[in-house]
Amino acid sequence: MAELMPAKGKQKPEARVKEGETGKEPELKGAFASVMIVGFFILITWFGVFALFLARN
């Protein structure tokens, strides 16, 4: 009887795909732009504080 039962943890290939899912990746252009803006802000702030540190010494 054990031969007829599938192994635990293994799924059928069709079970891996959720219903309504087309397999297309979502567009992440907005997320990338937001991360870049925050990164540039952190970079500019860091250099500003570093310049202030150098100016006071």
Backbone bond lengths (Angstrom), bond angles and torsions (degrees), N, CA, C in turn:
res aa  C-N    CA-C-N  psi(-1)  N-CA   C-N-CA  omega(-1)  CA-C   N-CA-C  phi
1 M - - - 1.444 - - 1.526 110.56 -
2 A 1.326 117.63 -30.96 1.454 120.90 -179.90 1.521 111.36 -64.92
3 E 1.333 117.33 -27.31 1.460 119.93 -179.76 1.521 111.75 -69.35
4 L 1.309 117.11 -26.81 1.453 121.10 -177.40 1.525 112.63 -82.49
5 M 1.312 116.73 -20.09 1.459 120.43 -177.64 1.528 109.53 -90.69
6 P 1.331 117.31 138.00 1.467 118.96 178.23 1.524 110.72 -69.05
7 A 1.315 115.28 154.28 1.461 120.45 179.50 1.520 109.83 -66.17
8 K 1.316 115.72 146.35 1.464 120.03 179.86 1.522 109.50 -67.08
9 G 1.321 116.04 141.70 1.453 121.39 177.47 1.517 113.45 89.85
10 K 1.306 117.75 -17.26 1.464 119.70 178.57 1.519 108.73 -91.87
11 Q 1.316 114.79 138.01 1.455 120.28 178.84 1.513 109.02 -117.10
12 K 1.286 114.71 153.57 1.454 119.38 174.12 1.527 108.12 -70.38
13 P 1.322 118.34 148.18 1.474 119.70 -179.01 1.521 113.37 -55.82
14 E 1.318 117.50 -37.95 1.462 118.71 -179.31 1.525 111.93 -73.26
15 A 1.325 118.17 -16.95 1.462 121.02 179.31 1.523 111.41 -79.53
16 R 1.322 117.42 -18.70 1.464 120.76 -178.78 1.524 112.21 -74.54
17 V 1.304 117.37 -29.52 1.462 121.79 -178.07 1.521 108.72 -87.44
18 K 1.318 115.68 125.33 1.458 120.11 178.92 1.519 109.60 -75.17
19 E 1.303 115.04 154.60 1.457 119.28 179.26 1.524 109.93 -65.83
20 G 1.314 116.33 136.84 1.454 121.45 178.67 1.515 113.67 83.30
21 E 1.305 118.24 -3.07 1.459 121.27 -179.17 1.521 108.94 -89.60
22 T 1.315 116.00 127.35 1.457 119.54 -176.48 1.518 112.24 -94.69
23 G 1.316 118.03 -10.39 1.452 121.02 -179.13 1.516 112.84 88.92
24 K 1.319 117.97 1.05 1.463 121.50 179.70 1.524 109.42 -83.29
25 E 1.318 115.52 135.41 1.465 120.65 179.00 1.528 109.98 -73.68
26 P 1.328 117.54 144.61 1.470 119.65 178.13 1.527 111.02 -72.59
27 E 1.312 115.63 152.14 1.461 120.97 177.04 1.527 108.66 -75.53
28 L 1.315 116.56 128.34 1.461 121.00 -177.39 1.524 111.95 -120.21
29 K 1.319 116.85 25.64 1.463 119.99 -179.41 1.526 111.46 -64.03
30 G 1.312 116.85 -40.13 1.462 120.21 179.57 1.515 112.07 -66.33
31 A 1.318 116.37 -39.13 1.461 120.30 178.69 1.525 110.18 -66.11
32 F 1.324 116.36 -41.04 1.466 120.38 178.93 1.526 110.49 -63.42
33 A 1.318 116.95 -43.58 1.466 120.78 179.49 1.527 110.56 -63.20
34 S 1.317 117.03 -41.11 1.467 120.28 179.26 1.522 111.52 -64.02
35 V 1.312 116.67 -42.32 1.464 120.44 179.09 1.526 110.41 -64.73
36 M 1.324 116.87 -39.89 1.463 120.04 179.02 1.528 111.10 -65.61
37 I 1.308 117.66 -40.54 1.469 120.99 179.18 1.524 110.44 -63.56
38 V 1.319 116.86 -45.99 1.469 120.30 178.88 1.528 110.06 -64.28
39 G 1.324 116.94 -39.90 1.464 120.54 178.57 1.518 112.29 -62.55
40 F 1.333 116.25 -43.80 1.467 119.40 177.90 1.525 110.87 -64.73
41 F 1.314 117.00 -38.28 1.465 120.22 177.86 1.529 110.63 -61.95
42 I 1.319 116.99 -44.66 1.468 120.58 178.96 1.523 110.31 -63.99
43 L 1.321 116.82 -41.99 1.461 121.24 -179.69 1.527 111.37 -63.99
44 I 1.315 117.21 -46.02 1.467 121.29 179.33 1.525 110.40 -64.28
45 T 1.324 116.78 -41.47 1.465 120.55 178.45 1.525 110.78 -63.10
46 W 1.326 116.67 -42.77 1.464 120.71 -179.37 1.525 110.10 -61.87
47 F 1.331 117.06 -47.11 1.463 119.68 179.68 1.526 111.27 -65.93
48 G 1.318 117.42 -33.75 1.463 120.07 176.56 1.517 112.02 -64.57
49 V 1.308 116.62 -44.43 1.469 120.42 178.64 1.524 110.18 -67.38
50 F 1.327 117.11 -37.87 1.462 120.61 178.43 1.529 110.67 -64.81
51 A 1.328 116.94 -41.62 1.466 120.65 177.62 1.527 110.38 -64.20
52 L 1.314 117.21 -39.33 1.461 120.84 176.77 1.525 110.63 -63.59
53 F 1.313 116.68 -40.34 1.462 121.42 177.35 1.529 110.77 -61.79
54 L 1.327 116.75 -44.14 1.464 119.94 179.90 1.525 111.53 -68.03
55 A 1.311 117.39 -34.86 1.463 120.92 -178.39 1.528 111.46 -70.06
56 R 1.298 117.52 -29.10 1.469 120.23 -177.05 1.522 112.62 -86.35
57 N 1.308 118.02 -9.99 1.476 120.21 178.94 1.496 111.18 -95.90
